[in-house]
Amino acid sequence: MGHHITANRAARWAAIFMTAVLVFTLFPGTAYGDTDPPEEMHESFEDITDPDPDAPIVYDEPYIIEELSTLREMDVKQYMMSDGTMEKVIFSEPVHYMDEEGEWAEIDNSLELTLNEYDTKDYPDLATDSSNGTVTVPEFVNAANSFELRIAQEADQNNMVALEEDGHDLPPKIHTTF
């Protein structure tokens, strides 16, 4: 019997690990364009030959002053450069999503621990006599995107992973029963 409990626990943790790997492979990670500041910005103090600390630093190549957020597209950022030109960077994956105000917002897939309330029918194992029809569930939720990803904090929760967009579950909730 002891092996059965250990196998269940190992299977649950393996499911969580595989889900996390799947989730993080869906997020953007590649960009095409030259957005790195010039090497002169990375020089060490010893490399500076001008003894006057108030002398302006002169760069040979233009560098990014700011992003022009009004020119964003789903997979494009545009920057104002130090020489007055603009640079357009096209990413291989989305880096912005359309927010509620119709603006392109920065995607932030970092996970934040939140406490969400659910109907006890969705989480019968967590319901108690004092639940009053709802239970509070600790979950990790992505910070900002067109969809909401929820990952259960505890491996033994019924609904370990849920993906929702526009109020609809995509795909149906992943239930774990070992």
PADOLO-576988 format. One record per residue (C-alpha): residue number from 0; residue in one letter; chain; z, x, y. Coordinates in steps of 0.02 Angstrom, whole numbers. Layout:
REM PADOLO-576988
   pos   code   unit       c3       c1       c2
   NUM      A      A        Z        X        Y
...
//
This chain:
REM PADOLO-576988
   pos   code   unit       c3       c1       c2
     0      M      A        0        0        0
     1      G      A       38      144      119
     2      H      A     -140      210      104
     3      H      A     -210       38      147
     4      I      A     -114       32      312
     5      T      A     -164      211      355
     6      A      A     -346      174      313
     7      N      A     -343       21      426
     8      R      A     -268      119      570
     9      A      A     -394      261      545
    10      A      A     -538      136      539
    11      R      A     -479       54      701
    12      W      A     -466      220      792
    13      A      A     -637      271      724
    14      A      A     -708      107      792
    15      I      A     -630      139      963
    16      F      A     -697      317      965
    17      M      A     -873      263      916
    18      T      A     -870      124     1046
    19      A      A     -818      246     1182
    20      V      A     -957      366     1131
    21      L      A    -1083      224     1136
    22      V      A    -1022      164     1305
    23      F      A    -1028      335     1387
    24      T      A    -1204      370     1322
    25      L      A    -1264      215     1416
    26      F      A    -1215      283     1586
    27      P      A    -1324      387     1704
    28      G      A    -1316      573     1692
    29      T      A    -1482      650     1744
    30      A      A    -1559      669     1916
    31      Y      A    -1721      748     1972
    32      G      A    -1723      831     2141
    33      D      A    -1647      974     2235
    34      T      A    -1480      912     2299
    35      D      A    -1377     1070     2283
    36      P      A    -1320     1150     2446
    37      P      A    -1394     1320     2485
    38      E      A    -1313     1470     2404
    39      E      A    -1256     1529     2575
    40      M      A    -1125     1390     2570
    41      H      A    -1052     1469     2412
    42      E      A    -1035     1646     2480
    43      S      A     -864     1724     2466
    44      F      A     -769     1781     2620
    45      E      A     -811     1963     2583
    46      D      A     -999     1925     2594
    47      I      A     -988     1869     2775
    48      T      A    -1041     2015     2885
    49      D      A    -1013     1938     3057
    50      P      A     -837     1984     3115
    51      D      A     -835     1839     3240
    52      P      A     -753     1690     3150
    53      D      A     -818     1570     3284
    54      A      A    -1000     1619     3260
    55      P      A    -1105     1477     3189
    56      I      A    -1165     1493     3010
    57      V      A    -1355     1493     3000
    58      Y      A    -1438     1428     2843
    59      D      A    -1613     1479     2792
    60      E      A    -1647     1317     2697
    61      P      A    -1609     1138     2749
    62      Y      A    -1455     1058     2673
    63      I      A    -1395      878     2655
    64      I      A    -1311      802     2808
    65      E      A    -1287      625     2740
    66      E      A    -1356      495     2621
    67      L      A    -1461      360     2705
    68      S      A    -1381      216     2610
    69      T      A    -1493       83     2688
    70      L      A    -1641      163     2598
    71      R      A    -1563      155     2426
    72      E      A    -1655       88     2276
    73      M      A    -1591       60     2099
    74      D      A    -1636      238     2047
    75      V      A    -1666      322     2216
    76      K      A    -1559      406     2348
    77      Q      A    -1626      471     2514
    78      Y      A    -1542      603     2620
    79      M      A    -1552      662     2800
    80      M      A    -1573      850     2796
    81      S      A    -1507      978     2921
    82      D      A    -1683     1014     2987
    83      G      A    -1717      830     3027
    84      T      A    -1821      796     2871
    85      M      A    -1779      670     2736
    86      E      A    -1765      709     2551
    87      K      A    -1793      577     2418
    88      V      A    -1710      601     2248
    89      I      A    -1772      495     2102
    90      F      A    -1653      479     1955
    91      S      A    -1705      447     1776
    92      E      A    -1575      307     1763
    93      P      A    -1499      181     1883
    94      V      A    -1371      253     2005
    95      H      A    -1351       93     2109
    96      Y      A    -1326      -91     2070
    97      M      A    -1350     -245     2179
    98      D      A    -1178     -305     2237
    99      E      A    -1125     -481     2289
   100      E      A    -1186     -452     2468
   101      G      A    -1361     -404     2409
   102      E      A    -1333     -219     2449
   103      W      A    -1368      -71     2334
   104      A      A    -1195       -5     2289
   105      E      A    -1147      156     2201
   106      I      A    -1118      137     2014
   107      D      A     -945      195     1963
   108      N      A     -919      190     1775
   109      S      A     -746      268     1779
   110      L      A     -621      165     1682
   111      E      A     -467       92     1766
   112      L      A     -319       17     1675
   113      T      A     -296     -165     1726
   114      L      A     -192     -314     1669
   115      N      A     -300     -468     1637
   116      E      A     -243     -644     1592
   117      Y      A     -328     -736     1450
   118      D      A     -308     -900     1358
   119      T      A     -196     -880     1205
   120      K      A     -337     -946     1092
   121      D      A     -433     -784     1128
   122      Y      A     -280     -677     1086
   123      P      A     -175     -776      960
   124      D      A      -87     -619      899
   125      L      A      -14     -590     1073
   126      A      A       41     -770     1103
   127      T      A      227     -810     1107
   128      D      A      325     -970     1135
   129      S      A      343     -923     1319
   130      S      A      157     -881     1344
   131      N      A      121    -1050     1429
   132      G      A      -58    -1044     1365
   133      T      A     -100     -873     1437
   134      V      A      -67     -693     1388
   135      T      A      -78     -534     1491
   136      V      A     -185     -401     1409
   137      P      A     -194     -218     1464
   138      E      A     -376     -162     1467
   139      F      A     -483      -21     1533
   140      V      A     -618      -91     1649
   141      N      A     -765       -1     1729
   142      A      A     -742       18     1918
   143      A      A     -911      -40     1990
   144      N      A    -1073      -96     1909
   145      S      A    -1180     -252     1886
   146      F      A    -1085     -283     1725
   147      E      A     -902     -275     1677
   148      L      A     -850     -175     1526
   149      R      A     -677     -207     1456
   150      I      A     -599      -96     1322
   151      A      A     -432     -144     1247
   152      Q      A     -290      -22     1277
   153      E      A     -216      -54     1105
   154      A      A     -317      -26      946
   155      D      A     -241     -179      861
   156      Q      A     -301     -307      990
   157      N      A     -427     -434      923
   158      N      A     -555     -416     1063
   159      M      A     -568     -227     1077
   160      V      A     -729     -218     1179
   161      A      A     -814     -347     1290
   162      L      A     -966     -331     1402
   163      E      A     -996     -465     1533
   164      E      A    -1133     -491     1663
   165      D      A    -1149     -641     1780
   166      G      A    -1009     -730     1686
   167      H      A    -1092     -712     1515
   168      D      A    -1034     -604     1371
   169      L      A    -1167     -475     1324
   170      P      A    -1167     -455     1174
   171      P      A    -1035     -568     1100
   172      K      A     -862     -492     1098
   173      I      A     -833     -362      964
   174      H      A     -693     -422      852
   175      T      A     -602     -304      737
   176      T      A     -517     -366      582
   177      F      A     -483     -235      451
//
